Amino acid sequence: MTQAQHTVLKLVQVAVGGKEVEFPADCDWPEVKNIAIRQGVLGLCVDAFDRLPKAQRPGLDVLMPWLGQVVFMESTYAEHKRSIGELAEFYARNNIKMLLLKGYGLSKFWPNPARRPVGDVDTYNFGKHKLADRLVREKFNVRIDNSHHKHSVFPFKKVTVENHFSFLNTYAHRSTLRIESILHTVIEETKDNEIGNLYFPSARFNSLYLLRHSGEHFASVDMSLRQVLDWGFFVRASHVDWDWLLSTLEKVGMKEYLAVLNAICYRHLGFEVSLFPHLPVDDALVERSLYDILQPEVEPEHHKNTFREILFRFRRWWRNGWKHDIVFRESRWQSLLTQTWGHLLKPAL
């Protein structure tokens, strides 16, 4: 682990748990900032500076670019929130209920919601997906992209909306079908207290959904510290039904992934160990997983040549086999065949 990566982890520990830290005199702050941006924790690191004694804070020449970036993040968050509100209001006028997955809902678990980076808006319309998309297309004259397995995609105001007809991509792994069916039994949505017609799923839903969603990212390509922090902050703010979750993860083969994610939270990100159930975990696997989050063992590549792109994706799939084994119950070859069939059905993926 590089000094700059270690410094980012220290700042996160300060922001999450108030840990006392010291930084080396020759700290490469521009590189620390770059890593923090890539990992989605720049805002959290600025929160950490506020909690440090003045003597340990970097100079204004370092802090000013960070603060400028955070001000931009906060304005983007406000625009993101307004767009969500306008979409929820449009749906309400058409008697369509809007459930929000991840994103803005998870930001509410963070110490400062506006310091969590925003991305796409993931929605669910309780069986009215086609109607919702048609009304959006007719009213706002936007193109609806239906080339994806689990959602449509369209631009709305200043956000990109992914409107789900299924919560997970059931064409990627056989075990996902079972998880999808479980998720539909535990939605038990709650209403937002700020935006009308906006609903969030239950803690049971989130506990399973967040693990599967982040696990798919981790096993197939990569994952950021922001996604791990989403899990940690969710656990800290929620009443997680651990008995139900552990029983469910035992059935779908994800207990080892949970153990690794929890260990990263309390060993490296400043969360209290008492928040999580005691699970046996491979120390070497925890460290390898953390290093892969900070610096993926297989860096992304993009090739215009189709054959070279296929070769790269196969090499990445092969090298990521150790991650596949802690997330998915089925064998790697079963997953490859399932994903190949899914790609044939919708080649744009």
C-alpha positions as CSV (number, residue, x, y, z in Angstrom):
1,M,0.0,0.0,0.0
2,T,1.3,3.4,-0.9
3,Q,1.8,6.2,1.6
4,A,-1.0,8.2,-0.2
5,Q,-3.4,5.3,0.0
6,H,-2.6,4.8,3.7
7,T,-3.3,8.5,4.3
8,V,-6.7,8.3,2.6
9,L,-7.6,5.4,4.9
10,K,-6.4,7.5,7.9
11,L,-8.6,10.4,6.9
12,V,-11.6,8.1,6.5
13,Q,-11.0,6.7,10.0
14,V,-11.0,10.2,11.4
15,A,-14.3,11.1,9.7
16,V,-16.0,7.8,10.6
17,G,-14.7,7.1,14.1
18,G,-12.8,10.1,15.3
19,K,-9.5,8.2,15.4
20,E,-6.4,10.2,16.3
21,V,-3.8,10.1,13.5
22,E,-0.6,11.7,12.4
23,F,0.6,12.4,8.8
24,P,4.1,12.3,7.5
25,A,5.8,15.6,6.9
26,D,6.4,14.7,3.2
27,C,2.8,13.6,2.5
28,D,1.9,13.9,-1.2
29,W,-1.4,15.7,-0.8
30,P,-2.2,16.1,-4.5
31,E,-1.9,12.3,-4.9
32,V,-4.0,11.8,-1.7
33,K,-6.7,14.1,-3.3
34,N,-6.6,12.1,-6.6
35,I,-7.1,8.8,-4.7
36,A,-9.9,10.3,-2.6
37,I,-11.7,11.4,-5.7
38,R,-11.4,8.0,-7.4
39,Q,-12.6,6.3,-4.3
40,G,-15.5,8.6,-3.8
41,V,-14.4,9.8,-0.3
42,L,-13.2,13.4,-1.0
43,G,-16.0,15.0,0.9
44,L,-15.5,12.6,3.8
45,C,-11.8,13.5,3.9
46,V,-12.6,17.2,4.1
47,D,-14.9,16.3,7.1
48,A,-11.8,14.7,8.6
49,F,-9.7,17.8,8.3
50,D,-12.4,19.7,10.3
51,R,-11.9,17.2,13.1
52,L,-8.2,17.4,13.2
53,P,-6.2,19.7,15.5
54,K,-5.0,22.7,13.5
55,A,-1.4,21.6,13.9
56,Q,-2.1,18.4,11.9
57,R,-4.1,20.0,9.1
58,P,-2.4,20.7,5.8
59,G,-1.9,24.3,4.7
60,L,-4.5,26.4,2.9
61,D,-2.6,25.8,-0.4
62,V,-3.6,22.2,0.0
63,L,-7.0,22.7,1.5
64,M,-8.4,25.3,-0.9
65,P,-8.7,23.0,-4.0
66,W,-10.3,20.3,-1.8
67,L,-12.8,22.8,-0.4
68,G,-13.6,24.1,-4.0
69,Q,-14.3,20.5,-5.1
70,V,-16.6,19.9,-2.1
71,V,-18.6,23.1,-2.8
72,F,-19.1,21.7,-6.3
73,M,-20.1,18.3,-4.9
74,E,-22.7,20.0,-2.6
75,S,-24.3,22.0,-5.4
76,T,-24.4,18.9,-7.6
77,Y,-26.1,17.0,-4.7
78,A,-28.7,19.7,-4.4
79,E,-29.4,19.6,-8.2
80,H,-29.6,15.8,-7.9
81,K,-32.1,16.0,-5.1
82,R,-34.2,18.5,-7.0
83,S,-34.3,16.3,-10.1
84,I,-35.4,13.3,-7.9
85,G,-38.2,15.4,-6.4
86,E,-39.4,16.6,-9.9
87,L,-39.5,13.0,-11.2
88,A,-41.3,11.8,-8.1
89,E,-43.9,14.6,-8.5
90,F,-44.4,13.8,-12.1
91,Y,-45.0,10.1,-11.2
92,A,-47.4,11.2,-8.4
93,R,-49.6,13.1,-10.9
94,N,-49.9,9.9,-12.9
95,N,-50.6,7.7,-9.9
96,I,-47.2,5.9,-10.0
97,K,-45.3,5.3,-6.8
98,M,-41.5,5.8,-6.9
99,L,-39.1,3.6,-4.9
100,L,-35.5,4.7,-4.8
101,L,-32.6,2.2,-4.7
102,K,-29.2,3.1,-3.4
103,G,-28.0,6.6,-4.2
104,Y,-29.8,9.5,-2.5
105,G,-31.4,7.1,0.0
106,L,-28.0,5.8,1.1
107,S,-26.6,9.3,1.5
108,K,-29.0,9.8,4.3
109,F,-27.0,7.3,6.4
110,W,-23.8,9.4,5.9
111,P,-22.7,11.9,8.5
112,N,-23.1,14.7,5.9
113,P,-25.3,13.4,3.0
114,A,-24.1,16.1,0.6
115,R,-20.6,14.7,0.9
116,R,-21.5,11.4,-0.7
117,P,-20.9,11.6,-4.5
118,V,-24.0,11.3,-6.6
119,G,-24.5,9.2,-9.7
120,D,-27.4,7.7,-11.6
121,V,-30.9,7.6,-10.1
122,D,-32.2,4.1,-9.7
123,T,-36.0,3.8,-9.4
124,Y,-38.7,1.1,-9.2
125,N,-42.4,1.6,-10.1
126,F,-44.1,-1.5,-8.5
127,G,-45.1,-3.1,-11.8
128,K,-45.8,0.2,-13.7
129,H,-42.4,0.3,-15.3
130,K,-43.7,0.4,-18.9
131,L,-46.3,2.9,-18.2
132,A,-43.8,5.2,-16.4
133,D,-41.4,5.0,-19.3
134,R,-44.1,5.7,-21.8
135,L,-45.3,8.8,-19.9
136,V,-41.8,10.1,-19.5
137,R,-41.1,9.7,-23.2
138,E,-44.3,11.4,-24.2
139,K,-44.0,14.3,-21.8
140,F,-40.3,15.1,-22.0
141,N,-39.5,13.8,-25.5
142,V,-36.6,11.7,-24.4
143,R,-35.2,8.5,-25.7
144,I,-35.8,5.4,-23.5
145,D,-32.9,2.9,-23.8
146,N,-34.1,-0.6,-23.3
147,S,-30.8,-2.4,-24.1
148,H,-30.2,-3.5,-20.4
149,H,-31.3,-6.6,-18.6
150,K,-32.7,-5.1,-15.4
151,H,-33.7,-1.5,-16.2
152,S,-34.4,1.1,-18.9
153,V,-32.3,4.3,-19.0
154,F,-33.3,7.8,-19.8
155,P,-32.1,11.4,-19.2
156,F,-34.2,13.5,-16.8
157,K,-33.4,17.1,-16.0
158,K,-29.8,16.9,-14.8
159,V,-29.6,13.2,-13.9
160,T,-29.6,9.8,-15.7
161,V,-32.4,7.6,-14.5
162,E,-32.2,3.8,-14.4
163,N,-35.8,2.6,-14.1
164,H,-35.8,-1.0,-12.8
165,F,-38.2,-3.7,-13.7
166,S,-36.0,-6.1,-11.7
167,F,-33.7,-5.2,-8.9
168,L,-30.8,-7.4,-10.1
169,N,-29.5,-8.7,-13.4
170,T,-31.0,-12.2,-13.3
171,Y,-29.2,-13.1,-16.5
172,A,-25.7,-12.8,-15.0
173,H,-25.7,-15.6,-12.3
174,R,-28.2,-18.4,-11.6
175,S,-28.1,-17.6,-7.8
176,T,-29.3,-14.1,-8.6
177,L,-32.8,-15.4,-9.5
178,R,-33.2,-16.7,-5.9
179,I,-32.0,-13.4,-4.4
180,E,-34.4,-11.4,-6.7
181,S,-37.3,-13.4,-5.5
182,I,-36.3,-12.9,-1.9
183,L,-36.0,-9.1,-2.4
184,H,-39.6,-8.9,-3.7
185,T,-40.8,-10.4,-0.4
186,V,-39.0,-7.8,1.9
187,I,-39.5,-4.4,0.1
188,E,-41.8,-3.1,2.9
189,E,-41.1,0.5,1.8
190,T,-41.1,3.6,3.9
191,K,-41.9,7.1,2.8
192,D,-39.3,9.9,2.6
193,N,-39.9,12.8,5.0
194,E,-38.7,15.5,2.5
195,I,-39.8,14.5,-1.0
196,G,-43.4,13.6,-1.7
197,N,-44.1,10.2,-3.4
198,L,-40.6,9.0,-2.7
199,Y,-40.1,5.7,-1.0
200,F,-37.1,3.7,0.3
201,P,-36.9,-0.1,0.8
202,S,-36.8,-1.8,4.2
203,A,-33.6,-2.5,6.1
204,R,-33.9,-6.2,5.3
205,F,-34.1,-5.4,1.6
206,N,-31.2,-3.0,1.8
207,S,-29.0,-5.4,3.7
208,L,-29.3,-8.1,1.0
209,Y,-29.5,-5.8,-2.0
210,L,-26.4,-3.7,-1.0
211,L,-24.3,-6.8,-0.5
212,R,-25.3,-8.4,-3.8
213,H,-25.0,-5.2,-5.8
214,S,-21.5,-4.3,-4.4
215,G,-20.5,-7.9,-4.6
216,E,-21.3,-8.1,-8.3
217,H,-19.2,-4.9,-8.9
218,F,-16.3,-6.3,-6.8
219,A,-16.3,-9.7,-8.4
220,S,-16.7,-8.6,-12.0
221,V,-14.7,-5.4,-12.3
222,D,-13.9,-3.3,-9.2
223,M,-15.4,-1.5,-6.2
224,S,-14.7,1.7,-4.4
225,L,-14.3,2.7,-0.8
226,R,-17.5,4.7,-1.2
227,Q,-19.4,1.4,-1.7
228,V,-17.9,-0.1,1.3
229,L,-18.7,3.0,3.3
230,D,-22.3,2.8,2.1
231,W,-22.5,-0.6,3.8
232,G,-20.8,0.6,7.0
233,F,-23.0,3.7,7.4
234,F,-26.1,1.7,6.6
235,V,-25.3,-0.8,9.3
236,R,-24.5,1.9,11.8
237,A,-27.8,3.7,11.1
238,S,-30.1,0.7,10.8
239,H,-31.6,-2.1,12.7
240,V,-30.1,-5.0,10.7
241,D,-31.8,-8.3,11.2
242,W,-28.6,-10.3,11.4
243,D,-30.3,-13.6,12.0
244,W,-32.4,-13.3,8.9
245,L,-29.5,-11.9,6.8
246,L,-27.0,-14.6,7.8
247,S,-29.5,-17.3,7.2
248,T,-30.3,-15.9,3.7
249,L,-26.6,-15.4,2.8
250,E,-25.9,-19.0,3.9
251,K,-28.5,-20.1,1.3
252,V,-27.1,-18.0,-1.5
253,G,-23.4,-18.4,-0.7
254,M,-22.4,-14.9,0.3
255,K,-21.4,-15.2,4.0
256,E,-17.7,-15.0,3.2
257,Y,-18.1,-11.8,1.3
258,L,-20.1,-10.3,4.2
259,A,-17.3,-11.3,6.6
260,V,-14.6,-9.6,4.4
261,L,-16.7,-6.5,3.9
262,N,-17.4,-6.2,7.6
263,A,-13.7,-6.7,8.5
264,I,-12.6,-3.9,6.1
265,C,-15.2,-1.6,7.8
266,Y,-13.9,-2.2,11.4
267,R,-10.2,-2.8,10.7
268,H,-9.5,-0.1,8.2
269,L,-12.4,2.5,8.0
270,G,-13.0,3.4,11.6
271,F,-16.3,1.6,12.3
272,E,-16.8,-0.1,15.7
273,V,-16.4,-3.8,15.6
274,S,-19.5,-4.2,17.9
275,L,-21.7,-3.1,15.0
276,F,-21.1,-6.4,13.1
277,P,-21.7,-10.0,13.9
278,H,-18.7,-12.1,14.7
279,L,-17.8,-14.2,11.7
280,P,-14.6,-16.2,10.9
281,V,-12.6,-14.4,8.2
282,D,-9.4,-15.1,6.3
283,D,-7.0,-12.2,7.2
284,A,-5.1,-12.5,4.0
285,L,-8.3,-12.3,2.0
286,V,-9.3,-9.1,3.8
287,E,-6.0,-7.5,3.0
288,R,-6.1,-8.6,-0.6
289,S,-9.6,-7.4,-1.0
290,L,-8.7,-4.0,0.4
291,Y,-5.7,-3.7,-1.8
292,D,-7.8,-4.6,-4.8
293,I,-10.3,-1.9,-3.9
294,L,-7.6,0.7,-3.7
295,Q,-5.7,-0.5,-6.8
296,P,-7.5,-3.2,-8.8
297,E,-5.3,-6.2,-9.7
298,V,-6.7,-6.0,-13.2
299,E,-6.8,-2.4,-14.4
300,P,-9.6,-1.4,-16.8
301,E,-8.8,-1.5,-20.5
302,H,-10.8,-0.4,-23.5
303,H,-10.1,-1.8,-27.0
304,K,-11.7,-0.7,-30.3
305,N,-10.8,-4.1,-31.7
306,T,-13.6,-6.5,-30.7
307,F,-11.3,-9.6,-30.5
308,R,-8.8,-7.8,-28.2
309,E,-11.7,-6.6,-26.0
310,I,-13.0,-10.1,-25.7
311,L,-9.6,-11.4,-24.8
312,F,-9.2,-8.7,-22.1
313,R,-12.6,-9.4,-20.6
314,F,-11.8,-13.1,-20.4
315,R,-8.4,-12.4,-18.8
316,R,-10.1,-10.1,-16.3
317,W,-12.7,-12.8,-15.6
318,W,-10.0,-15.4,-15.0
319,R,-7.9,-13.2,-12.8
320,N,-10.9,-12.1,-10.7
321,G,-11.8,-15.8,-10.0
322,W,-10.8,-15.4,-6.3
323,K,-13.4,-12.6,-5.9
324,H,-16.1,-14.6,-7.7
325,D,-15.6,-17.5,-5.3
326,I,-16.5,-15.4,-2.2
327,V,-19.6,-13.7,-3.8
328,F,-21.3,-16.3,-6.0
329,R,-22.5,-19.8,-5.1
330,E,-22.2,-21.3,-8.6
331,S,-18.9,-22.2,-10.3
332,R,-17.0,-19.7,-12.4
333,W,-17.8,-21.7,-15.5
334,Q,-21.5,-21.8,-14.8
335,S,-21.3,-18.0,-14.4
336,L,-19.4,-17.6,-17.7
337,L,-22.0,-19.6,-19.6
338,T,-24.9,-17.7,-18.0
339,Q,-23.3,-14.3,-18.8
340,T,-22.5,-15.3,-22.3
341,W,-26.1,-16.3,-22.9
342,G,-27.2,-13.0,-21.4
343,H,-24.9,-11.1,-23.6
344,L,-26.2,-12.9,-26.7
345,L,-29.8,-11.8,-25.7
346,K,-28.7,-8.2,-25.3
347,P,-25.3,-7.6,-27.0
348,A,-25.2,-3.9,-26.0
349,L,-24.2,-5.0,-22.5
